[in-house]
Amino acid sequence: ERRAFFRYGNWCYGGFLDMDHKVNLAELPHVLRKFQQQQGKLEYMFECEPSKFPESLPFTKPMQHLGMATALIEEEVGKSEEILTKLNEYHESRGLSTWINQETGQQYFELECVPQNQEHYKDVDILASKVYFQEVICIIVYFKGSFYVTLSASVDDQPLLDMSFPDVSSKGRGFQIFSYNHREFKKLMLWQSERSVWETANRAVLERKRREAEERASRESVERETEFDADKTVKRTQQTMMKRLDVIDTEPGGENKSAEPMEPEQKNKSPLSRNSLSRNSLEMKQQGSF
């Protein structure tokens, strides 16, 4: 059981969640999805911006520091565009792979912090944030002394429902963009992941859609079977009523007035003689079955 805090705009919620996943980068997408599944356990706390959080709240300092780090990341990532463009052109001129500009979903930034100056996060396992800038989503994850950053397009996203987070656990080629002489921040790196950082999230989404499709197909199958059974019941009821009407119209010891004359071969196929059928129908009629 872990204590959790969730902020959407200025609305803040908190509580305790059961987290059975290991807290590491590779499990990050699953941890946050587990968080979403249990969000009903979180209770409304208050409404205010992080700068006005109560000092006694253990999440206050991490959230306030995240706001400062987010502003720095936005500025530094914006400044890196010119440097990365020149590096990409240099790779092209040398006939090298231009992985920096490839739209494969494999690139992410890492803002590495100075380890001994991270007292704000000493009790924090994972801190994740999504910031929406018109058509761009900036995702920032803090884990063990580093901020991991991805930029992606925002297409028909529902911010409150979207819990897809990238897998930034693998590192291939990398490039150091900036280094800092700063008390808290050390350097900004661009990494190429071994696979798309969204691969895990996409698999999870596809698996969820597959389960939903199976559940929907199962419900529809049950509904069809129920309708079929109901239809058969109606038909059996109609057939029974027709037989009962035929029996009612039969007079004792006589012929059925409403029925057409039966052919000899049809009489042979009947399990009851016409007289016995008439006697049975009289007995049933007298007992009040109709």
C-alpha positions in Angstrom: 0.0 0.0 0.0 1.4 3.4 -1.0 0.2 6.9 -0.4 -0.7 8.7 -3.6 -1.6 12.2 -4.7 -3.4 13.3 -7.9 -3.9 16.8 -9.2 -6.0 17.8 -12.2 -5.8 21.5 -12.7 -6.3 22.9 -9.2 -8.4 19.9 -8.0 -6.4 17.7 -5.6 -7.1 14.2 -4.5 -5.2 11.9 -2.1 -5.4 8.4 -0.5 -3.8 5.0 -0.3 -3.5 2.6 -3.3 -2.5 -1.1 -3.6 0.5 -1.2 -5.9 1.8 -4.7 -6.8 4.1 -3.6 -9.6 7.8 -3.0 -9.0 8.6 0.7 -9.0 11.1 1.0 -11.8 11.2 2.7 -15.2 10.3 -0.4 -17.2 7.1 -0.8 -15.1 6.2 2.8 -15.2 3.4 2.5 -17.8 1.8 -0.3 -15.8 2.2 1.4 -12.4 0.4 4.5 -13.7 -2.4 2.4 -15.3 -2.8 0.6 -12.0 -3.1 4.1 -10.4 -5.9 4.9 -12.8 -7.8 1.7 -12.0 -7.9 2.6 -8.3 -8.5 6.3 -8.6 -11.9 5.8 -7.0 -10.0 5.2 -3.7 -8.7 8.8 -3.8 -10.7 11.3 -1.9 -11.1 15.0 -2.7 -8.7 17.1 -0.6 -8.9 20.7 -1.7 -8.7 23.1 -4.7 -5.7 25.4 -5.1 -2.5 25.8 -7.1 0.7 24.1 -5.9 2.2 27.4 -4.7 -0.5 27.5 -2.0 -0.4 23.9 -0.9 -0.3 23.3 2.9 3.2 23.1 4.2 2.3 20.1 6.3 1.4 18.0 3.2 4.2 15.6 2.2 3.5 16.2 -1.5 3.9 20.0 -1.3 7.6 20.4 -1.8 7.8 17.8 -4.6 4.9 19.4 -6.5 6.3 22.9 -6.1 9.8 21.8 -7.2 8.2 20.0 -10.2 6.7 23.3 -11.3 10.1 24.9 -11.3 11.7 22.0 -13.1 8.9 22.0 -15.7 9.6 25.6 -16.5 13.3 24.9 -16.9 12.7 21.9 -19.1 10.3 23.8 -21.4 12.9 26.5 -21.9 15.9 24.2 -22.4 14.1 21.8 -24.7 13.0 24.8 -26.8 16.5 26.1 -27.0 17.8 22.6 -28.1 15.9 22.7 -31.4 18.6 24.7 -33.2 21.4 22.5 -31.9 19.6 19.3 -32.8 18.8 20.6 -36.3 22.5 21.4 -37.0 23.5 17.9 -35.7 21.0 16.2 -37.9 22.3 18.2 -40.9 25.8 17.1 -40.0 24.8 13.5 -39.9 23.1 13.8 -43.3 26.2 15.4 -44.9 28.3 12.5 -43.5 25.9 9.8 -44.7 25.2 8.8 -41.1 21.9 7.8 -39.7 19.7 10.8 -38.9 18.0 9.2 -35.9 17.4 12.6 -34.2 14.8 13.7 -36.8 13.2 10.3 -37.4 9.5 10.1 -36.4 9.8 6.6 -34.9 8.8 7.6 -31.3 12.2 6.5 -30.0 13.5 9.8 -28.9 13.3 11.2 -25.4 15.1 13.8 -23.2 16.7 13.2 -19.8 17.5 16.1 -17.4 19.9 14.5 -15.0 20.0 16.0 -11.5 22.8 16.3 -8.9 22.1 13.2 -6.7 23.0 14.7 -3.4 20.7 17.7 -3.8 17.4 16.0 -4.3 16.0 16.3 -0.8 12.6 17.4 -2.3 12.1 13.8 -3.6 13.6 11.7 -0.8 10.2 10.1 -0.1 9.0 10.0 -3.7 9.1 6.8 -5.8 7.6 8.2 -9.0 6.3 11.6 -10.0 4.6 11.9 -13.4 3.1 15.0 -15.2 1.3 15.7 -18.4 1.3 19.3 -19.7 -0.9 20.2 -22.7 0.3 22.9 -25.1 -2.3 23.3 -27.7 -1.5 20.4 -30.1 1.6 19.1 -28.1 1.7 16.9 -25.0 4.8 17.3 -22.8 5.2 14.3 -20.5 7.6 14.6 -17.6 8.5 11.7 -15.3 10.8 12.0 -12.3 12.5 8.8 -11.2 15.6 8.4 -9.1 17.4 11.6 -9.8 16.4 12.3 -13.4 13.5 13.9 -15.2 12.5 12.0 -18.4 10.7 14.0 -21.1 8.8 13.1 -24.2 6.9 15.3 -26.7 4.0 14.0 -28.7 1.1 15.2 -30.7 -2.3 15.7 -29.0 -5.0 14.2 -31.2 -8.5 13.9 -29.6 -7.0 13.3 -26.2 -9.1 13.2 -23.1 -6.7 14.5 -20.4 -8.6 13.1 -17.5 -8.9 9.6 -19.0 -5.6 9.3 -20.8 -3.1 7.4 -18.6 -0.7 6.4 -21.4 2.9 7.0 -20.4 6.1 6.2 -22.3 8.6 3.5 -21.6 11.9 5.3 -21.2 13.8 2.3 -19.7 16.1 1.6 -22.6 19.0 3.7 -24.0 20.7 3.4 -27.4 22.5 6.3 -29.0 22.6 9.5 -27.0 23.7 13.1 -27.4 24.5 15.6 -24.6 22.8 18.9 -25.5 23.7 21.1 -22.4 25.7 20.8 -19.2 25.0 23.0 -16.2 26.9 24.5 -13.4 23.9 24.3 -11.2 23.2 23.2 -7.6 20.5 20.8 -8.7 20.7 20.1 -12.4 23.7 18.4 -14.2 23.0 18.0 -17.9 20.4 17.6 -20.6 20.6 14.5 -22.9 18.7 13.3 -25.9 18.4 9.5 -26.1 17.3 7.1 -28.8 15.4 4.2 -27.2 15.8 0.7 -28.5 12.1 0.7 -29.5 9.3 3.1 -29.6 8.7 4.6 -26.1 5.0 4.1 -26.8 5.2 0.4 -27.7 4.3 -0.8 -24.2 1.4 1.7 -23.9 0.1 0.8 -27.4 0.2 -2.9 -26.5 -1.8 -2.2 -23.3 -4.3 -0.2 -25.3 -4.7 -3.0 -27.9 -5.1 -5.6 -25.1 -7.7 -3.5 -23.4 -9.6 -3.0 -26.7 -9.3 -6.8 -27.4 -10.8 -7.6 -24.0 -13.6 -5.1 -24.5 -14.4 -6.6 -27.9 -14.5 -10.1 -26.4 -16.8 -9.0 -23.6 -19.0 -7.2 -26.1 -19.2 -10.3 -28.4 -20.0 -12.5 -25.4 -22.8 -10.2 -24.3 -24.2 -10.1 -27.8 -24.0 -13.9 -28.0 -26.0 -14.3 -24.8 -28.6 -11.8 -26.0 -29.0 -13.7 -29.3 -29.4 -17.0 -27.5 -31.9 -15.4 -25.1 -33.9 -14.0 -28.1 -33.7 -17.4 -29.8 -34.9 -19.3 -26.7 -37.7 -16.8 -26.3 -38.7 -17.2 -29.9 -38.8 -21.0 -29.5 -40.9 -20.6 -26.4 -43.4 -18.4 -28.2 -43.6 -20.9 -31.1 -44.1 -23.9 -28.7 -46.8 -21.9 -26.9 -48.5 -21.1 -30.2 -48.4 -24.7 -31.3 -49.8 -25.9 -27.9 -52.6 -23.4 -28.1 -53.4 -24.6 -31.7 -53.6 -28.2 -30.4 -55.8 -27.2 -27.5 -58.1 -25.4 -29.8 -58.3 -28.4 -32.1 -59.1 -30.6 -29.0 -61.8 -28.2 -27.7 -63.6 -28.3 -31.1 -63.7 -32.1 -30.9 -67.1 -33.4 -29.8 -67.4 -36.6 -27.7 -67.4 -39.7 -29.8 -67.5 -37.6 -33.0 -65.2 -36.1 -35.6 -63.3 -32.8 -35.3 -65.6 -30.4 -37.0 -62.9 -27.8 -37.7 -60.2 -30.2 -39.0 -59.9 -31.3 -42.6 -60.4 -35.0 -43.3 -57.1 -37.0 -42.8 -55.6 -39.2 -45.4 -55.3 -42.9 -44.5 -51.5 -42.7 -44.3 -51.7 -39.7 -42.1 -54.0 -41.6 -39.7 -51.5 -44.4 -39.5 -48.8 -41.9 -38.4 -50.9 -40.6 -35.5 -49.8 -42.1 -32.1 -53.4 -41.8 -30.8 -56.6 -42.9 -32.3 -59.2 -40.2 -32.9 -61.5 -41.7 -30.3 -58.9 -41.9 -27.6 -57.9 -38.3 -28.3 -61.5 -37.2 -27.9 -61.9 -39.1 -24.6 -58.7 -37.5 -23.2 -59.7 -34.1 -24.3 -63.1 -34.5 -22.5 -61.4 -35.6 -19.3 -59.0 -32.6 -19.4 -61.8 -30.2 -20.2 -63.8 -31.4 -17.2 -60.8 -31.0 -14.9 -60.6 -27.4 -15.9 -57.2 -27.5 -17.7 -58.4 -25.0 -20.3 
